Amino acid sequence: METKTKKKIYVGLTIFLGIMLSFIAHALLEVAILRQAFAEGRIVEGTYFLRVGWCALPFWVQYTFPVLGIVGGYFLGQYWWKVVYIQKRHWRFKKK
């Protein structure tokens, strides 16, 4: 496989990982906020996230998580590409 194609796939999959982790963080934060609100007896007002599901987080937080996941995944993919394939600092490349 050509190196440029391999790098695009590598970075693309890292971006996908970042997006998945951002949705997990989103869910954990929302659960914590809902638990606190219900424990205090507050009424929770929410909006629809991506026009699909109801969300208790503020609008700007809802869309910050996926953006941070994409940006973070891109930079993490670039960094690890450099570490593993350019600098060869991966455990498989260590001499025995």
C-alpha distance (Angstrom), angle and dihedral (degrees) to the residues before:
residue distance angle dihedral
M1 . . .
E2 3.78 . .
T3 3.81 115.4 .
K4 3.82 95.5 -125.3
T5 3.79 91.5 51.9
K6 3.79 91.1 46.3
K7 3.81 90.7 51.1
K8 3.83 92.1 49.2
I9 3.79 90.7 51.8
Y10 3.81 91.3 45.8
V11 3.81 93.7 50.2
G12 3.82 91.8 41.4
L13 3.79 91.7 54.2
T14 3.80 90.5 47.1
I15 3.81 89.4 52.7
F16 3.81 88.6 50.5
L17 3.82 88.8 51.4
G18 3.81 89.4 50.8
I19 3.79 91.3 51.7
M20 3.80 92.1 49.3
L21 3.81 91.5 48.9
S22 3.80 90.4 48.6
F23 3.81 90.8 55.2
I24 3.80 90.1 49.3
A25 3.82 90.3 50.6
H26 3.82 89.2 46.6
A27 3.81 91.0 53.1
L28 3.81 94.2 46.3
L29 3.80 92.1 49.8
E30 3.79 92.0 47.4
V31 3.80 92.4 49.6
A32 3.81 90.3 50.9
I33 3.81 91.9 49.4
L34 3.81 92.7 47.2
R35 3.82 92.9 48.2
Q36 3.79 91.0 51.0
A37 3.80 92.7 46.6
F38 3.79 93.5 48.7
A39 3.82 91.6 46.2
E40 3.80 89.6 54.1
G41 3.81 92.5 43.4
R42 3.79 94.7 -119.4
I43 3.78 123.6 153.2
V44 3.79 110.5 -118.3
E45 3.77 119.2 -141.6
G46 3.74 117.6 -164.2
T47 3.76 145.6 169.4
Y48 3.76 135.2 -137.3
F49 3.79 115.7 -86.3
L50 3.82 112.1 -138.0
R51 3.82 86.6 -15.6
V52 3.79 89.2 -75.0
G53 3.79 114.6 83.5
W54 3.76 136.9 20.9
C55 3.81 115.9 -101.8
A56 3.81 131.6 -170.6
L57 3.80 94.8 -158.0
P58 3.79 121.7 98.1
F59 3.79 116.0 -92.9
W60 3.80 95.5 -108.8
V61 3.83 92.5 50.9
Q62 3.80 91.8 50.8
Y63 3.79 92.2 60.1
T64 3.80 97.6 34.5
F65 3.80 93.3 66.6
P66 3.83 97.0 58.8
V67 3.81 91.6 43.3
L68 3.80 90.9 51.2
G69 3.81 89.0 47.3
I70 3.80 92.2 53.3
V71 3.80 95.2 44.3
G72 3.79 93.5 42.1
G73 3.81 91.8 46.9
Y74 3.80 91.3 50.9
F75 3.80 94.3 51.1
L76 3.81 92.4 42.0
G77 3.81 90.1 51.4
Q78 3.81 91.6 49.6
Y79 3.81 91.2 48.0
W80 3.79 95.9 47.8
W81 3.81 92.1 44.1
K82 3.79 87.6 57.3
V83 3.83 93.2 45.8
V84 3.80 97.4 45.2
Y85 3.81 104.6 33.2
I86 3.81 105.7 23.1
Q87 3.81 104.2 33.5
K88 3.84 92.9 26.1
R89 3.83 92.3 -141.7
H90 3.79 92.7 147.6
W91 3.81 122.6 121.3
R92 3.82 91.1 -114.5
F93 3.79 90.8 59.9
K94 3.82 96.2 50.9
K95 3.80 114.1 111.3
K96 3.77 116.9 -119.6
